Structure formats: C-alpha cells, structure tokens
Amino acid sequence: MTDLWIRISSADTVTKNRALHALNSSGLEVDGAWLGTDDLVREIEAKLDYRRDWGGIVLGAALAIGFGAAAYYLWTVGGWWIAAAAVCAAIAGFGVVGFAPGLQKKPRKEKE
C-alpha cells in the first residue's frame, strides 16, 4: 500500500467527504482521512525520506574536475592542443550540468 497525501487549501469536512467519495467511487481503497492544519502538513513533509543522487554528484564532479584540469593544461600547451582543450572543456561542462541536479533533495523511490 502506498500513502497519498492531498492538500486542499481551505478544506472543510464537506470537501474532505467529496474527495473520499471520489476516491472510493474510482475503485481506490481509502484507509483513512483527516483534516489537518499547515503545521501538520509541514510535520508530515519533514518525515518524508528525501535523499540526494550521490552517484550523479560524484560522476559530475569527477568529469568537471578531471576534464576541466585537462582543458586548462592543454590550453596552456597551446598550438593545435587548443582544439583538444575545447573538447575537454565541453565534457567538463557536461559534468557540471550533471552535478547540479544531483544536489537537489528528492523523495526516495519505493522498491517494487
């Protein structure tokens, strides 16, 4: 069974009963429902398990640092190596793009 939290602004008992009736008539099993305040919603959200994508963070940081350093070195060598430095800089850019989304906390996915 999976928990479903629905937040309706200015909800009252009539609104709650309409939502329960709609869920029951669609064939979903409703175990319980209650009216909560914003404080209760914050407390429930705090209990949800959020995590970061550490694999994406490590891979993105490794690409950004490794290929960024290679691009800098190849740029200082000069000559035709500047073309290789541009390729390394592009790959370092992909690392930064992959690194940033991993820093955001996201809800943990349930194992099926």
ChimeraX attribute file (.defattr): number of C-alpha atoms within 10 A of each C-alpha:
attribute: neighborCount
match mode: 1-to-1
recipient: residues
	/A:1	5
	/A:2	5
	/A:3	7
	/A:4	7
	/A:5	10
	/A:6	10
	/A:7	12
	/A:8	12
	/A:9	8
	/A:10	7
	/A:11	12
	/A:12	12
	/A:13	10
	/A:14	9
	/A:15	13
	/A:16	16
	/A:17	13
	/A:18	11
	/A:19	15
	/A:20	17
	/A:21	12
	/A:22	12
	/A:23	13
	/A:24	12
	/A:25	10
	/A:26	9
	/A:27	8
	/A:28	10
	/A:29	11
	/A:30	12
	/A:31	7
	/A:32	6
	/A:33	12
	/A:34	8
	/A:35	12
	/A:36	12
	/A:37	12
	/A:38	10
	/A:39	9
	/A:40	11
	/A:41	13
	/A:42	10
	/A:43	11
	/A:44	11
	/A:45	12
	/A:46	10
	/A:47	8
	/A:48	11
	/A:49	11
	/A:50	13
	/A:51	14
	/A:52	15
	/A:53	15
	/A:54	12
	/A:55	11
	/A:56	17
	/A:57	19
	/A:58	15
	/A:59	16
	/A:60	24
	/A:61	19
	/A:62	16
	/A:63	22
	/A:64	24
	/A:65	16
	/A:66	16
	/A:67	22
	/A:68	21
	/A:69	16
	/A:70	18
	/A:71	24
	/A:72	15
	/A:73	14
	/A:74	19
	/A:75	19
	/A:76	12
	/A:77	12
	/A:78	12
	/A:79	9
	/A:80	10
	/A:81	14
	/A:82	17
	/A:83	14
	/A:84	15
	/A:85	23
	/A:86	16
	/A:87	14
	/A:88	23
	/A:89	22
	/A:90	16
	/A:91	19
	/A:92	24
	/A:93	18
	/A:94	15
	/A:95	24
	/A:96	19
	/A:97	14
	/A:98	19
	/A:99	23
	/A:100	13
	/A:101	15
	/A:102	19
	/A:103	14
	/A:104	11
	/A:105	12
	/A:106	14
	/A:107	10
	/A:108	12
	/A:109	9
	/A:110	6
	/A:111	4
	/A:112	3
